[in-house]
Amino acid sequence: MLKTDDTKNGGEKMRVLRIAHASLTPALRQRERALARSYPAVDLEVLTTDTWREAELEVNAAADDLFPLRTARTYFSRHIQLFAYDPLPIIRALREHRPHLVDLNHEPYSIACAEILTLCQWFSPQSLIVMQTAQNILRRYPPPFKSLEKRAFRQVSAAYVCSETVREVLRAKGFIKPAVIIPFGVNTEAFRPSVTTRQRSEKGLTIGFVGRMLEAKGLKVLAYALAKLATDRWQLLAVGDGPDREEFARELAEAGLLDRVKFTGAVDYDLVPGYFHQMDMLVMPTQTTDRIREQFGRVLIEAMARGVPVIGSTSGAIPEVIGEAGLVVPERDPGALASAIRRMLSENSLRERLAIAGRARVERHYSWERVAENTYDLFKQILTASKQSVLVQDSNWLPKAQEL
């Protein structure tokens, strides 16, 4: 839905500079594209890395037809929290675009966040900064990262987070400024229930797993659960790659199940909707570790948008994302996961009901248009509050009425 109310009567556009390391291609810039499509009152520019590794694939930045895109090389590290940008493209963006607001997609303790905050202070001190963060494990960092985090908390005007678990961590760390939940979204046109009925395999229904193949994603739990279902008819479609893929395959082989499994390896994001069409259910059995707690689970809303019923664990934000539109099982419990999968395999009505509920939940909460609406509302509120604060401060300098 196109929004035009804020440019009436010649009003100035809201200039926003979005800095996000992985906003490389139009498919990976759905948040920004939805904002640009829905709100012509926003003059948006995006700055991203020139290349980054996403989902085990090296992705190069590509231009966008909705807004200017700037790219910057990275230095020092390929770790998301330790790398720095080439500062010159950021400086040019601040000087040329003169943003009212910088939308920063970096954790507050990261090197990139510290760099960008410094450049904003030096070259665009009038810009307000809103921080998007997804850290949902409470950690105390050693110097200098602890100081960088405190400095970010002082300098940004607000934060937005993908789930309540992230907001809880922010508050526990002492962030007292506005922190609103704006979840990740899904393209409800690209991910929608198929109008064609696919041919069921004689091997049985297809259980899907999509994501990086790490033990913390519950691969061992899934292998044990599938072993408990050895006498049932099913096949597994595993989409993605990662360092624990071989171990997962070995465990399936030891259980005599490897011939029921298809591994796709790493796939381009544009191909993911087609893989969901091959699934009868999706499982996300993430288990919380010292390093991983599910921050959101984007593949859940992609499956739900596609009309694929989902099963998730209790790790992090998974229950919050699924709501009543899927089955939730205790993490690290292969017996509970096996029982949930068996219900899905045997109850057609359950799969149909959850498929409908999942799509409806996505349309209510997780479409990119809804995300853009929430994002724009936050930006507008922060800018309006800043203007009101300036007016209040400036009024202290005005002579009192009796002095005129």
LINMO-V581245 format. One record per helix or strand of 2 or more residues. SS is the DSSP state (a for helix, b for strand). FROM is the first residue (numbers start at 1). LEN is the number of residues. If there is no record, write none. Layout:
BEGIN
((SS/FROM/LEN) (SS/FROM/LEN))
END
This chain:
BEGIN
((a/5/6) (b/14/7) (a/26/3) (a/30/9) (b/42/8) (b/51/4) (b/57/4) (b/68/5) (b/74/2) (b/84/2) (a/87/11) (b/101/5) (a/111/13) (b/128/6) (a/145/11) (b/158/4) (a/164/9) (b/178/4) (b/205/6) (a/215/3) (a/219/10) (b/234/7) (a/245/10) (a/258/3) (b/261/5) (a/269/8) (b/281/4) (a/298/8) (b/309/5) (a/318/5) (b/327/3) (a/334/13) (a/348/18) (a/368/28) (a/401/3))
END
